[in-house]
Amino acid sequence: MNQKFSDNRSGNRWIIIFCLVFAGEIIFSLPFHVARFFRPTLLDVFGLSNTELGDVLAVYGIAAMISYFPGGPLADRFSARKLLSISLAGTALGGVYFAQIPGILGLSFLFGFWGVTTILFFWAALIKATQAWGGKLAQGRAFGILDGGRGLIAAGAASIGVILLGRFLPDSSESFTIGQRTEALKVIIYFYTFLTFIAALLVWFFIPDSKENASTNKNILGIKKVLGNRLVWLQALVVVCSYCGYKGIDYYSLYATDVLNLNEVSAARFVANASYIRVFAAICAGLLVDRFSATKVIRITFMLLIMSYVALALLSPTSHAINIIYGNLILTFAAVYALRGVYFALLDETKVERLITGTAVGFISLIGYTPDVFFNSIAGRILDASPGPVGFQHFFMLLAGFSVLGLIATLIMIYTNKLKIINPEF
C-alpha cells in the first residue's frame, strides 16, 4: 500500500486523497453532523433532553471504544479499499432507519451499530492510508489535508443542510409545528444517507487494492511495542483532550439559541459557516508541523484554547461583550480544528514503526476517543442542571480543564523527547 499511496508520479494521487477526505468525513455525518448542526431541531423531533441525547451518544462511544483496538490489527492485515467500503455502506443503511424517527431504545441500538460501522473496519485503515499517502516527508501536510478537507466537506454539506432546513422552517415564521420540524429533519437525514452511499462507491472504484502482510505473530509483537511506548500513551492523552474540545462544538448551536438568542436556522447557519474555518486551520497547522514540530504547534494551540474557554465562561452576552464572545467562539473553532488536523502527526515523534501504524492508531484511538463515552453525558447533565448562561459557564470551564490537561501532556512529550536525544535508552 505504501508505494501506491505515496508515489508522486501516480495520476491518481489526488483522486485518492479526495476519496479518503470525502469518506473520512461523510461516514460520521449521520451519527454526528445531525446533532452538531441541527441539535435544537433534533431534540424537539425526537423528544429528547440534552441528558438523554448524551446517553444515546454514549452508547455510540462504548461501541466505538470496543472497536478501535481490534480495528488496528485489521488495518495491518487487510486492504483499505474493502474495509472502508464495507463501513460506509453499513453506516448508510443505518441512516434509512434513522429517518423513521425511532424511539430512544431504537436510537440507542442504532448509535451502537454506528459505533461499530464507523470505527471497526474504518478508522485505523483511514489513518494508515493517509500516513502512507504522505510518505516520510509530509506527514503534517497529509493529515492537515485530511482534516482540512474533511472540514470543507462537513461545512459544505451542513450549508446545504441549512438550506434544506430553511425551506421547511423559513426565517419569516415565528414558530414551527412539530410536523414541520419532523419533515425538515427527515430530509436532512436522507441527504446525509445519500452522501454516505456515494462515498462507499467512490472508495470502491477509486481507492487501489493493496495487500497487507502482517501475520498474527507480528500483530502480537506490534501490540507489545505499542503498549510499551510511553510517548504513545501521552499522544493518546493529547487526543483525549483535543477531542473533548471537538465534542464541545456540538453544543455551540444550542449555546447560540439559549444564550445568544438566535433562532434554530440562524444558529445552525452560524455553526455551519464557522466550520469552514476547519479547512484553513487544519492545513495551516499541518504546514507548521512540517516546518517546526507537532508538539510545538499543539502546545501553542492548547494555550489559546485555555484563554478562550475561560473568557467564554466569564463573559455575559451584553451589548459590549457580544463581539468578544463571537471572537472567542471563532478562535475555539480554529484551535480545535488545528488540533484535529495534526494530533496524528505525533506518530512520527513517538517513533512507531510503519508496519505497526494501524495497531498504534487503534490503541491511541481506543484511549483518545473515550470522550465519545463520557463527554456528552457529562455535558448534558451540566446543561440540564443549570439551563441557560450558568450551565454554559460551567460547560466552558470543563473544556478549559481538559485543555490544561492536554497542555501538560504535550509538555511532558517535549521533555521526554529531549531526554531520549540525550539518552536513547530512556
N, C-alpha and C positions, 0 to 999 in steps of 0.2 A: 504493500500500500504506500509506503513512504516514497518510493520512486514515482509512482503515478501521480501522487498528490503534490509533490514538490518540484516536478520537472518544469522549469520555466519555459521550455520550448513547446510545451503542450498547448495546443489551441483551445483545449477545454478547461484550462486552468481557472479562468474567471467564471465560466459556467459552473464549475464545481463549487467554488466558494459561494456563488449566488444560491445554489441549491442548498448548501449547508446553512447559509444565513436564513433563507426563507423557511426551511423546515425547522431550524433551531428555534425560531420564534413562534411560528404558527402552531406547533404542537402544544404550546402552553396557552394558546388563546382561549380555548374553551374553559379549562379549569381556572384561569386567572384573569384574562382580559375582561370578561364579562363583569366579574366582581370589582375589578380595578377601575374601569372607566364608567360603569353603569351601576355602581353599588346601590344608590338610593332606589332606583327602579327595581333592581333585583330583590332587595329586601322587601319591598312592597308587594311585588308579584308573588313571591314565594311565601310571604307572610312570616318572615324570619326576623329575629332580633340580631344585633351585632354578635352577641354571645353564641346564638345558635349557628349563625353562618361561620363563626370562628371554629366551632366544634366540628362542623362538616368539613371545613378545610383542614382541620387537624387529622381527620381520617385519611385524607389525601397524603398528608405529611407522614403518617405512620407507614402507609403502604409504600410511599416513595423511599423512606428510610430503609425499609427492609429490602428494597430493590436496588439501591445504589451499589452496595458492595459486590453482590454477585454479578451485577452488570459490568463491572470492571474486567474480570477474567473472561466474560463472554466477548467483550470488545477485543481482547487479545487473541481470541481464537476464531472469530467468525467475521465475515465480510460486513463492512459498514453499510453497504447498499441494502442488503437483506434486512439487517437489524433495524435500520431507520425506516424502511418502507413498511414493515410489519407494525411498528409502533404508531406511525401516522395513520394507517388505515384503521387500526383498533380504536385510536382516540376519536377519529371522525365518527365511527359508529356510535360511540357514546354520546356524541353531540345530537344525534337523532333522538335519543331517549331524553336528553336534557330539554329539548324543545317541547316535550309533552308536559312540562311543569310538574314533575313528580313531588311527592311529599318529602318530609325531612328524612325518613328512612330510606326512600329511594335515592335521594340526593347523596346520602352517606355511602351507599353501595356504589353509586356512580363515581364519586370522587375517589373512593378506594380503588376502583377499577382504573381510573385515570392515573392514580399514583403508580400503578404497575406499567401501564402502556406508555407513559411519557418518560419513564426512567429505566426500567429493567433492560430493554434492548436498545435504548436510545442515547442516554446522556453520555456515558463513557465513550461510546462509539463516536458521537459528535465531537467531543473534546479531542479524542485521539486523532480523528480525521483532520481537525483544524490544526493541531500541532504538526502533523505530517505535511500539511499544505504549506505551513510557514517555513519549514526547514530549520536549519540551525541558526540562521542569522536574522530571522524576522519574526520571532515569537510574539513580541509586543504588537507588531503590525497585524499579525494573523488574528490574534484574539481581539484586538481593537476593531478590526474589520468585522469579525464575527458579531461582537456585541453591538457595535455601532450600526451595522447593517440590520441586526435584529431590532434595534431601536427604531430604525426607519420603517421597517415592516410593521412593527407594533403601532407606531404613531399613524402611519398611513391607513392601516386597517381600522384603527379607532376613529380616525377622522371620517371615514366612510360610514362607520357605525353611528357616529353622532348625526350625520346627515339622515340616515335611516330613522334614527330616534326622533329627529326633528320633524319628520314627515308625519309621524303619529302623535307627537307631543309638541305642537307648534309653540313658539315663544309668545305668540299673541294670546294664548289661553292662560287663564289664571289658575285653573285647576284641571286635573285629568281624572278620568274614571279608571277603575281597576281594569276594565276591559281594554281601554286604550293602551295602558301600560303593558298588559299581557301580550297584546298583538305586537307592540313595538319590540318587546324583548324577544319574542319568538323569531321575528325577522332577523334580529341581530345574531341570535344563536345559530340559525340556519346559515347565515352569511359566514360565520366563523367555521362552521362544519364544512361548507363547500371549500373554503380555502385550505382546510386540513387535508381533504381528499386530493386537491390539486397538488399539494406539497408531496403527498405519497407518490403520485405519478411522476413528478419532476425527479425525485430521488431515484425511483426505479429506472427511469430512462436515461438519466444523465450522470449519475454517480458511477464510476467504473467499479467493477467487481474486483475484489482483492482476496488474496489467500493469506490467512493468519496461521502461524505455525506453532504457537505457544502450546506446549504439552501440559498435562495435568501436573507433572513434577515441577516444571518451570513456573507454573502458576503458584504452586505452594511455596517455592523458593522466593518468588516475587512478593508474595504476601508477607513473608518474614522480613524481607528487606524493607518493605514499606513501613511495617509496624515498628521496626527498629530505628527509623529515621526521625529524630526529634524535630527536624525542620518541617517534615510533612505534617506533624501534629500542630505545629504553630501555624502553618498555612491553613489547616482546617479551621483553626480558631479565627483567623483573619476572615475566612469565608463566612463563618457564622455571623460575625459582627457586621460584615458588609451586607449580608443577605437580610439581616433584620432591618437595615435601612431601606433596602429594596422593598421588603414587605410593607414597610411603613407608608410607601407611596400609594398602596392600595386604599388607604384611608383619606387621601387628600381630597377626593371628590366629596366625601362626607363632611370633611372639615370645611370645604367651600360652601356647602349648603347650611350646615349647622352653626358655623361661626362667622363666615364671611357673607352669609345671607344671599348666595347665588341660587338660582333655580336649578332643577335637575339637569337641564340641557346645557346651561351655561357652565355648571360645574364639570360636566363630562367634557365639554369643549376645552375648558382650561387645562384639565389633566392631559387630554389628547394632544393639544398644542404644545404643552410643556414637554411631552415625551419626545418631541423631535430633537430636544437637546441631547438625547442619548447618542444620536449619530455622531455629533461633533465631540462630545465629552469622551466617549469610548475610543474613538480613533485618535484624538489628540493625546489621550493618556497612553495609548499603545505606542505612539511615536516617541513620547517622552521616556517610556520604559526602555525602548531600544537605544535612546540617547544616554540615559542615566542608568536607572535600575528600577525594578518593580517595587522593591521595598521603600526606596526613597519617594517615589510617586505616591504610594499608598500611605506612607506616614503623613505627608502633607495633606492628603485628601481627608484622612480621619480628623486632623486638626481643624480643617474647615467645617466639617460636619458638626463637631462638638460645639463650635461657636454658633453655628446657625440654629441647631436644635435648642440650645439654651436661650437664644434670642426669641425663638418662636414660643417657648414655654413662658417667657416673661412678658411678652408684648400682648396688649389687648387691641382688638381691631377698631381703634378710634380713627378719626379722620387724619390725625397727624401720623399715626403709626402704620396705616394700611399699606402704603407703598413699601415700607421697610419689611412688613410681613411678606408681601409678594416677592420682594427681592430675596429674602431668605428662603422662601419656598423654592424659587428658581435655583438658588445656589445648592440646595439639598438635592434637587433633581440632578444637577450637573455632577456633584460629588459622588452621589450614589451610582450613577451610570458610569462614571470614570472607574470606580472600584470594580463594578461588574465587568468592565471591559478588560481588566488586567490582572485580576487576582489569580487566574490560572497560569499567567505568565510566570508566576512564582515557581512553577515546576522546574524551570532551569536553575533557579537558585537553591532548590532542595537537592539538586544533583541526582534526580531519579533517572534511571536508565530508560532509554526509549522503548525497549522491549516490554517493560512493565508499566508503561504510562497508563494504560487502561486500568490496571489494578490500583495504581496510585490515585487516579481520578475517582475510582469507585470508593476508596476509603475516605479521601478528602471530602467527597460529596456526601457520604454517609454521615460524617460529623458536621460538615459545613452547612447542609441544608436542613438540619434539625429544626430551625425556625418554622418550617412548614408544619411541624408537630405542635409547637408550643406558642408561637408568636400570636397567631390570630385569636386563640383562646384567651391569652393574657390581655391583648389589646381590646378585644370585645368586652371583657369584664371591666376593664378600666373605664371605657367609654360609657358602658351602661350604668356603672356605679355613680358616675358624675356626668350626666348629659350636658352637652354644650361646651363652652370655653374651658371650664375647670377640668373636665375629662381630657380634653386635648392638651392642656398644660401638663398633666401627668403623663400623657402619651409621649409628648416630645422629650420629657425628662428621661423616660425609659429609653428612647432612641439615643439620647446623649450618653447614657450609661453604657450602652453597647459600643458606641464609638470610642469611648475611653478605653474599654477592654481591647478593642481592635488595635488601637494605637499602641498599647502596652505590648501586645503580641508581636506587632511589627518591629518595635524597638528591640525586643528580645531576638527576633530573627536577624536583625542587622548586627547585633552584638555577637550572636552565635557564629555568623559567617566570618566576622573578623577574627574570632578565636580559631576557627578552622583554618584560616590562612596562616596564622602563626603556628598552630599545632594541628595538622591534618587528622590526628588520631582523636581529637576532641569529639 
